[in-house]
Every structure is written in C-alpha cells, then in structure tokens.
Amino acid sequence: NLLTSLIKASSRATVEVFEVKPKRGVMTEEAAAYEVLGRLQKSCDGFMLEGPSPQTIGQSEGLRFSVDCKRRETRLRTLGFIVPQKQRVFVVLCAAPTERYKDVHASFLRILQSLRVEREAPARTPPDPHADAEKELSLTGS
C-alpha cells in the first residue's frame, strides 16, 4: 500500500482522492476549485489560501493550492491538486497537522508525482439472467 509505506501513521497525515461531479452541465477545474475551496473554508477557522496556480504534477496538468487553517482545535496544512480529465475533474488533498507537515511534505510530493489518471474502464453490462430462457422454452416445447 503506497500511502502506508510513504507516510507514517504517527504523523496523522491523510491523502484523499475524489471526483467532483457537476450539479449541472460540465465541471471545469476552476469550478471544482471554487467548490472544494468553499467546502474547506466552511469547515475550518482562520482559512488562509495560497493559489490555486497552474502546475504539472506527475503526468497531469491542473491547479495546485495550499490551505492553512484550524479544524477541531488542530492547525492543519493541506496541499491540494485539481486534475481535469476529459469530462471529469479529480481532486487530491494531502493534509497534516501544521507541526508535522514538513515531515510528510516530501511524501506528499512523491504521491502527487506518481499520480496517473487512466482511461475509464468501459461499463460492464451485467449478464441477462433470462438470456437462456427462450432456448430452454423452445427445447421443452418441441
């Protein structure tokens, strides 16, 4: 497990990856940044933002930002990256308590550098449970 091997559990650091879905229309990286940063700002006090600014990380171009704030009595620093991929937008949030951030920053960067968004797998069509029913009926009915 990459996250476990790069970040010690005692550092209380987290890496979260998720997709931002549009409420209607198409989601752009700017709209995703606005939504994600709005959520972060609502959930913490003393919100201080650096960025977002365009950057290439790993094999992806996107927007990088960092946030400092206080959440549940803990000062946090979050490094974020917003990755547009065709009609989809993914977000990576790497967070740690401010006093431990410098210890895990290099691990966060290694994780981001390894980021690769692959082609979406084609949707699996579940097998039709009644597909053989017609054959069975014609065999028994003759």
N, C-alpha and C positions, 0 to 999 in steps of 0.2 A: 504494500500500500504506500504510494508515493507520499501522501500527506503525513502519515505516521513516521516515515523514515526521515523526512526533512524537517519536521517540527516536533520538538519535544513536548509531550503532554503537559509538563510542568509550566510551560510558557503561557498557557491559556490562550493560545492563538487559534484563530479559525480561518478557514478558506471556504467560501460559499460560492457556488456557481449556479446561476439560474437564468431562465429566459424571461424577458419582459414581453408580455403579449399586448398587442394593441387593443384598446377598448373598441375602436372602430378604425377602419382604414389600415394604413401601413405604419408600422413603428419605425421611426428613424433613430439614429444614435443620439441625436440631440434631444428628441422627445423622451427617450429612455433615460438620458442623463437627468433631465428635468424631473422625471417621475422618481427615479432612485434617490437622487439627492434630496428631493422633497420628503420622501419617506424617512431618510436618515435624519434630516433636520427636525422632523416632528418627534422622533424617538429619543432625542438627546438634548442636553443643555450645553450652552457655550459652543455652538456649532461654528467651526472655522474651516473654510474650504480653500484648497489650492487647486486650480484648474477649473474645469477639465481642459486638457490640451491634447491635440492630435499626437499619436505616438504609435510606432510599430513595436509590438511585443510578440516574440515567437514568430509565427507565420501569419499573424493577423494585424491589420491596421485598425485603430479605434481611438477612443478617448480615454486618457488616464487622468485620475484625480486622486487627491488625498483629503481626508477629513480628520480633524481633531475635535473631540467633544467629550462630554461626561455623560455616562449612562449607568444608572443604578449605582451611584457612588464611585464609579471607576472611570478614570480618564482613559479614553481609547484613541488609538490612531488606526485609521482604515485606509488602505491603498486599494483603489478601485480601477477597474478596466472595463470599458464597454466595447463589445465586439459586434459590429454588424455583419451578418452573413446572409446574403441574398435577401429574403423577405423576413428574416428573423434577427433578433438582437439578444445577445447573451451578455451577462454581467458577471464579473468575478470580483468578490470582495474579500480582501485579506485583512483581518483585524487582529489587534493585540493590545493589551494594556500598554499605555504610553511608556511606562518604565521598563517594559520588556521588548518594546518594538525594535530597538536597534539589534537585539539578539536574534530576531527572526526575520529581519528585513531581507537579508541575503537569501534565505529560504523562500520567502515570498517571491523575490525576483526570479529564482530558479523555476518555481512553479509557473509563473507567468511566461517565462521564456519557453517552457515546454508546451505551452498552450497550442492546441491544434484543433480547429473546428473541421470535422469531417463531414462529408456529404451525408445527408439524411438517408437512412435506410428506407427502402420502399415499404409502404404499408403492407402488412401481412393480411391477406384475406383469409378469415377463418374458414376451415373446410365446412361445406354444407352437410349437416348431419342427415339430410334427406336425399342426398345425391344418388344413392343406390336404391332408393325406394321404388323408382319406376322399373328398374331392371328386375327387382325382386317380384314386383306385382306381375310383370309380363311372364316371368318364368312360372309362377304358381298358377297363373290364369290360363295357360295353354293346355 
